[in-house]
Amino acid sequence: NNAASGTDQKAVVGTGLSTVQSLDFYVGGGSITLRTGGTSFNSGTQRMQVDNAGNIGVNTTATDVGGAATTPVVTISGAGQSILELNTTAADASGNNSGLLTFTATNNTGGDKDLVQIQGRSAGTTANDRGGEMYLNTKGNGGALSTKVFISSHGFVGVGVSANLGSTMTVAGRVESTGGGYKFPDATIQTT
């Protein structure tokens, strides 16, 4: 078939190839499917699909399960728990970034395009068995990214602070209750 005409194309990449620099596909109105374990075209197990709306399904053909519909969606599906794994191969050390999920705005031209980040980092002194800590970073209007919520490897939470946490929760700034008040260890509740 002729790729330029947009008709269906079939390609089988054999195991005898040692290096593939790039694969480009043109599909007229259909989807691109990646299969593994097969011996011929359309055999094997479907592992990934990119549909004509730009949605990506990993281990599924049912993309956009949540119904976002107006924007491309990546759907990872499995019979049990689906996992998105971000891994580092850096040498063992405390403070290594192991993963970063970033939400950006392409048209932010006045400064940082990154709006929100969720970051995982190694922490602790036990070599090759370190703990983990999590940072939630957000960008203020006209500002720069900074850590707003921090969870230490001990489970301590910092709001507006990410160092020297000595309590289960440390807050830099005022804490407000909009209802119900505050309960203290002696079971008393302050409502005013």
C-alpha positions in Angstrom: 0.0 0.0 0.0 1.0 3.6 -0.5 1.9 5.5 2.7 1.4 8.9 1.0 -2.2 8.0 0.2 -3.1 7.4 3.9 -4.1 3.8 3.3 -3.4 1.1 5.8 0.3 0.2 6.2 1.8 -3.0 7.6 5.3 -3.2 9.0 7.0 -6.1 10.7 10.3 -5.4 12.4 12.3 -8.6 12.8 14.5 -9.6 15.7 17.5 -9.6 13.4 17.8 -5.8 13.5 20.2 -4.6 16.1 19.5 -0.8 16.0 16.5 1.2 14.8 17.3 4.9 14.7 13.6 6.0 14.2 10.3 4.8 13.0 7.9 7.2 11.4 4.2 6.3 10.8 1.5 8.0 8.8 -2.0 6.7 9.4 -5.0 8.2 7.7 -7.7 8.4 10.2 -6.9 5.3 12.2 -4.7 4.3 15.1 -1.1 3.1 15.6 -0.9 -0.2 17.5 2.2 -1.7 19.1 2.1 -5.5 19.8 4.7 -7.8 21.3 5.2 -11.6 21.2 3.8 -12.1 17.8 5.2 -13.9 14.8 3.3 -12.1 12.1 1.2 -8.9 11.5 -1.8 -8.6 13.9 -0.5 -11.4 16.1 0.9 -11.1 19.6 -0.4 -9.0 22.5 -1.5 -5.4 22.0 0.6 -3.3 24.4 0.0 0.3 23.3 -2.2 2.2 20.9 -2.2 5.8 19.8 -5.6 6.8 18.4 -6.4 9.5 15.8 -7.3 12.0 18.6 -3.8 11.7 20.1 -5.0 9.6 23.0 -2.5 6.9 24.2 -3.6 3.6 25.7 -1.1 1.4 27.4 -2.4 -2.2 27.7 -5.8 -1.0 26.6 -7.7 0.3 23.6 -10.2 2.1 25.9 -8.6 5.6 26.1 -10.1 8.6 27.9 -11.9 6.4 30.4 -12.5 9.4 32.7 -14.2 11.3 29.8 -11.9 14.3 29.5 -12.6 14.2 25.7 -11.3 17.7 24.9 -7.6 16.9 25.3 -5.3 14.0 24.6 -5.3 11.4 27.4 -2.8 8.7 28.5 -4.6 5.7 29.9 -2.7 2.9 31.6 -4.8 -0.2 32.3 -4.3 -3.6 33.9 -6.2 -6.3 35.6 -4.8 -5.2 38.9 -3.1 -1.9 39.9 -1.6 0.1 37.1 1.7 1.7 37.8 3.5 4.7 36.4 7.1 4.2 37.5 9.7 6.9 37.5 13.2 5.6 38.2 16.7 6.9 38.6 19.9 5.0 37.9 22.1 7.6 39.7 24.6 6.3 42.2 23.2 5.7 45.7 23.0 8.9 47.7 20.6 10.9 49.8 19.0 13.7 47.9 18.8 12.0 44.5 15.8 13.0 42.5 14.0 9.8 41.5 11.1 11.2 39.6 9.5 14.5 38.6 6.0 14.9 37.3 5.6 18.4 35.9 2.5 20.3 34.8 3.4 23.1 32.3 1.9 26.0 30.4 3.5 26.4 27.0 2.2 30.0 26.6 3.7 31.2 29.9 6.2 33.5 28.2 7.0 35.8 31.2 8.8 33.3 33.3 8.8 29.7 34.2 6.6 27.5 32.1 6.3 24.9 35.0 3.2 25.5 37.1 3.2 22.5 39.4 5.7 19.7 40.2 5.4 16.5 42.2 8.9 15.3 43.0 10.3 12.2 44.7 13.7 12.2 46.3 15.8 9.7 48.2 16.6 10.6 51.9 18.4 9.0 54.8 21.7 7.5 55.8 21.2 3.8 55.1 23.3 3.1 52.0 21.4 1.2 49.3 18.2 1.2 51.4 17.3 4.9 51.7 13.9 6.3 52.5 11.9 8.7 50.3 10.5 12.2 50.6 8.0 14.0 48.4 7.8 17.7 47.4 4.8 19.4 46.0 6.0 22.6 44.2 3.7 25.3 42.8 4.4 28.5 41.0 2.8 31.7 42.4 1.3 34.2 40.0 4.2 36.0 38.4 6.6 34.1 40.6 8.8 31.0 40.6 8.3 27.4 41.6 8.8 26.7 45.3 7.9 23.9 47.7 4.5 24.4 49.2 4.0 20.9 50.8 6.8 18.5 51.9 6.5 15.0 53.3 9.6 13.6 55.0 10.7 10.0 55.0 9.5 9.9 58.6 6.0 10.9 57.6 6.3 14.5 58.9 4.4 17.1 56.8 5.6 20.6 56.2 3.3 23.3 54.8 5.4 26.2 53.5 8.5 24.6 55.1 10.7 21.7 54.0 13.6 21.5 56.4 14.1 20.8 60.1 10.6 19.3 60.7 10.4 18.2 64.3 6.7 17.6 64.5 4.1 15.5 62.6 3.0 18.8 61.0 4.8 22.0 60.7 3.2 25.1 59.2 4.9 28.3 58.2 2.1 30.8 58.6 -1.4 31.0 60.1 -3.6 27.9 60.4 -7.3 28.4 60.0 -10.3 26.3 60.9 -13.5 27.1 59.0 -15.6 24.9 61.2 -15.3 22.5 64.1 -12.4 24.1 65.8 -9.2 22.4 67.0 -9.0 19.2 69.1 -6.1 19.0 71.6 -4.4 15.8 73.1 -6.5 16.2 76.3 -9.6 15.8 74.1 -10.7 19.5 74.6 -11.9 21.3 71.5 -11.3 25.0 71.0 -14.0 26.5 68.7 -13.3 30.2 69.2 
